Amino acid sequence: MTAKATTSATFEQDVLQADGPVLVDFWAEWCGPCRMVAPVLDEIQNENAGKITVLKLNVDENPDLAMKYQITSIPAMKVFHGGEVKTTIIGAKPKYALEQDLAAFLG
């Protein structure tokens, strides 16, 4: 299963009001490292179904959210829980490194 998209219109419901932790992948079509990390995030989501939700947010199509969450470099991932940012991950990383960064949410 691949991560579904969220937008400015659905962000409140998809992310801020979600029951469990949500990892938002801030990305853009032209970003090579973003394309490299996407299948890794899909794997993490598939292996941890029910523990964490992975959503993609295109920064070019949703610049208001990119600005609000101070996204200055992509790929950038933020984990939200209870409507708040709990952790931020910057840059493409191998799967084991991402899993370490997300360990608190995957437990």
GUTOR-886878 format. One record per residue: x, y, z of N, C-alpha, C, CB in turn. Coordinates in steps of 0.02 Angstrom, whole numbers, padded with zeros to 5 digits, always signed. Each point is the difference from the previous one (the first is absolute). Glycine has a CB too. Layout:
BEGIN
XYZXYZXYZXYZ ...
This chain:
BEGIN
+00042-00059+00000-00042+00059+00000+00044+00062+00000-00092-00062+00061 +00077+00109-00104+00039+00062-00001-00035+00053+00041+00045-00029-00114 -00005+00075+00139-00026+00053+00043-00049+00043-00040+00106+00001+00068 -00161+00017-00037-00047+00043-00034+00018+00073+00014-00091-00088+00008 +00062+00131-00047+00016+00071+00004-00047+00036+00048+00044-00003-00116 -00018+00055+00147-00041+00046+00038+00013+00069-00031+00004-00070+00108 -00051+00116-00098+00005+00067-00029-00020+00051+00052-00024-00045-00116 +00030+00107+00098-00021+00054+00045-00074-00009+00020+00084+00078-00052 -00124-00103+00005-00072-00009+00012-00014-00057+00048-00022+00046-00113 +00064-00098+00114-00015-00059+00040+00047-00009+00060-00043-00053-00103 +00094+00095+00109+00052-00007+00050-00028-00003+00071+00077+00060-00076 -00123-00016+00092-00030+00003+00067-00029-00068+00019-00025+00122-00016 -00015-00150-00028-00033-00064+00014+00049-00058-00005-00107+00046-00044 +00149-00047-00008+00046-00057-00012+00055-00004+00053-00023+00011-00121 +00047+00046+00143+00060+00001+00042-00014+00024+00071+00067+00021-00102 -00094+00039+00109-00007+00030+00066-00053-00034+00042+00036+00108-00049 -00087-00137+00018-00053-00034+00037+00007-00076+00000-00074+00096-00028 +00129-00122+00001+00009-00072-00004+00007-00030+00070+00055+00013-00112 -00077-00075+00119+00003-00035+00064+00072-00018+00020-00113-00045-00022 +00151+00020-00025+00069-00021+00015+00051+00045-00032-00040-00116+00010 +00104+00097-00005+00053+00040-00030-00005+00000-00076+00073-00025+00098 -00058+00082-00128+00000+00008-00073+00066+00030-00021-00126+00015-00002 +00161-00050-00042+00061+00027-00029-00019+00035-00065+00073-00092+00052 -00057+00156-00057-00013+00038-00061+00066+00009-00036-00100+00060+00052 +00102-00086-00113+00058+00005-00044-00009+00062-00043+00019-00126-00001 +00018+00179+00016-00002+00062-00040+00047-00011-00059-00026+00075+00102 +00000-00073-00163+00039-00018-00059-00021+00043-00060+00012-00118+00044 +00024+00108-00100-00018+00033-00063+00019-00047-00057+00017+00116+00049 -00053-00109-00104+00010-00042-00059+00072+00001-00026-00120+00020-00031 +00151+00039+00034+00068+00010-00028+00056-00022+00046-00047+00094-00064 +00031-00117+00124+00050-00016+00051+00021-00074-00004-00049+00089+00075 +00110-00101-00099+00026-00067-00007+00003-00039+00066+00066+00041-00095 -00037-00011+00148+00002-00035+00065-00070-00016+00026+00107+00057+00025 -00156-00015-00041-00070-00014+00021-00025-00064-00032-00021+00124+00014 +00037-00133-00078-00021-00060-00035+00036-00062+00026-00023+00069-00102 +00085-00060+00127+00037-00056+00028-00029-00022+00066+00103+00041-00058 -00126+00006+00100-00024-00018+00067-00073-00025-00002+00079+00086+00048 -00116-00069-00099-00072-00019-00003-00012-00075+00007-00018+00099-00073 +00054-00143+00035-00014-00071+00009+00020-00026+00069+00016-00014-00122 +00034+00045+00152+00020-00020+00068-00056+00017+00049+00123+00020-00028 -00152+00038+00022-00056+00020+00043-00060-00046-00011+00040+00119-00002 -00051-00139-00061-00055-00047-00014+00012-00066+00036-00019+00054-00112 +00082-00079+00111+00017-00062+00035-00013+00007+00075+00086-00026-00088 -00064+00081+00116-00008+00011+00072-00074+00001+00018+00108+00065+00005 -00148-00032-00047-00072+00003+00013-00031-00070-00004-00004+00117-00046 +00023-00155-00006-00028-00067-00009+00019-00047+00057+00004+00018-00124 +00057-00012+00149+00024-00044+00053-00026+00021+00069+00101-00022-00068 -00128+00083+00073-00023+00026+00064-00072+00023-00004+00117+00034+00027 -00157-00069-00066-00070+00017-00008-00034+00004+00068-00003-00055-00114 -00035+00107+00125-00034+00008+00064+00041+00037+00052-00060-00104-00026 +00125+00111+00014+00043+00037+00047+00012+00071-00023+00054-00107+00032 -00043+00115-00098+00014+00067-00026-00030+00006-00070+00107+00007+00068 -00130+00052-00085-00027+00015-00066+00051+00044-00035-00121-00010+00039 +00134-00005-00103+00046+00041-00039-00040+00036-00054+00097-00080+00021 -00091+00146-00022-00033+00041-00051+00051+00043-00035-00106+00002+00067 +00093+00014-00130+00045+00042-00039-00032+00068-00009+00048-00101-00060 -00007+00153+00064-00024+00068-00012+00046+00034-00050-00049+00007+00118 +00023+00010-00177+00039+00032-00052+00008+00074+00018-00043-00082-00088 +00106+00103+00100+00012+00068+00023-00014+00052-00054+00086-00044+00078 -00080+00024-00142-00014+00047-00054-00075+00013-00006+00101-00041-00061 -00142-00009+00077-00073+00007-00005-00030+00027+00065-00001-00094-00083 +00038+00092+00138-00025+00021+00065+00051+00044+00036-00069-00105+00009 +00088+00161-00041+00053+00042+00029-00018+00030+00068+00034+00026-00115 -00099-00019+00129-00020+00027+00065+00022-00045+00057-00099+00056-00055 +00090-00122+00046+00021-00047+00053+00075-00006+00004-00107-00063-00016 +00141+00066-00042+00073-00002+00000+00027+00059+00040+00001-00059-00113 -00032+00117+00104+00022+00060+00036-00017-00005+00074-00015+00068-00104 -00046-00091+00119-00022-00005+00070+00046-00045+00041-00118+00018-00039 +00139-00074+00008+00042-00048+00036+00075+00009-00015-00096-00080-00003 +00113+00138-00025+00069+00021-00011+00041-00051-00038-00008+00065+00105 -00020-00089-00160+00035-00048-00042+00046+00039-00046-00096-00084+00004 +00161+00080+00008+00049+00036-00040+00042-00047-00043+00004+00088+00087 -00007-00152-00073+00038-00050-00037-00043-00063-00004+00112+00048+00038 -00112-00080-00097-00038-00062-00008+00047-00055-00025-00107+00065-00023 +00093-00127+00038-00057-00024+00038+00004+00018+00074-00012-00092-00082 -00045+00109+00109-00006+00013+00072-00061-00039+00023+00054+00116-00007 -00047-00149+00064-00056-00038+00027-00014+00024+00071+00030-00101-00071 -00092+00109+00086-00020+00020+00067-00052-00050+00025+00023+00123-00023 -00013-00145+00085-00049-00045+00031-00044+00042+00045+00079-00100-00005 -00144+00096-00009-00051+00035+00040-00036-00051+00043-00014+00089-00089 -00002-00069+00150-00042-00041+00043-00037+00047+00046+00080-00100-00005 -00145+00091+00009-00040+00045+00041+00000+00071-00026+00025-00072+00097 -00017+00080-00162-00001+00066-00031+00064+00039+00006-00118+00000+00025 +00170-00030+00002+00064+00035+00009+00057-00037-00034-00041+00046+00109 +00092-00008-00129+00060-00031-00029+00040-00031+00057+00003+00084-00096 +00010-00149+00091+00038-00036+00052+00072-00010-00020-00105-00057+00034 +00119+00051-00098+00069-00008-00023+00006+00023-00072+00018-00097+00080 +00042+00117-00099+00014+00022-00068+00061-00038-00026-00049+00115+00023 +00045-00139-00084+00055-00036-00032+00014+00036-00066-00033-00112+00054 +00096+00132-00064+00018+00036-00060+00045-00044-00043-00010+00111+00060 -00004-00114-00125+00043-00035-00047-00019-00072-00010+00090+00077+00033 -00067-00104-00089-00011-00070-00016+00048-00042+00042-00038+00028-00119 +00011-00080+00149+00040-00044+00042-00016-00072-00018+00003+00085+00094 +00044-00131-00080-00016-00071-00010-00054-00022+00049+00117-00021-00041 -00149-00035+00025-00056-00025+00040+00017-00008+00074-00041-00057-00102 +00099+00026+00117+00016-00012+00071+00006+00066+00038+00060-00105-00032 -00034+00157+00000+00007+00065+00034-00068+00032+00012+00112+00015-00054 -00157-00021+00004-00068+00026+00009-00036-00038+00055-00004+00033-00121 +00013-00099+00123-00033-00039+00052+00026+00018+00069-00015-00093-00082 +00079+00110+00087+00027+00023+00064-00032+00066+00020+00110-00057-00024 -00115+00103-00025-00031+00065+00014-00074-00007+00020+00080+00052-00082 -00112-00104+00057-00071-00010+00013-00015-00051+00054-00019+00030-00117 +00070-00056+00150-00007-00055+00048-00053+00015+00054+00120-00029-00020 -00123+00090+00043-00048+00018+00053-00072-00008-00024+00083+00081+00046 -00094-00077-00112-00068-00004-00027-00016-00070-00025+00006+00120-00031 +00046-00160+00018-00010-00067-00027-00004-00053+00053+00059+00037-00101 -00038-00020+00162+00004-00046+00056-00061-00042+00007+00073+00077+00056 
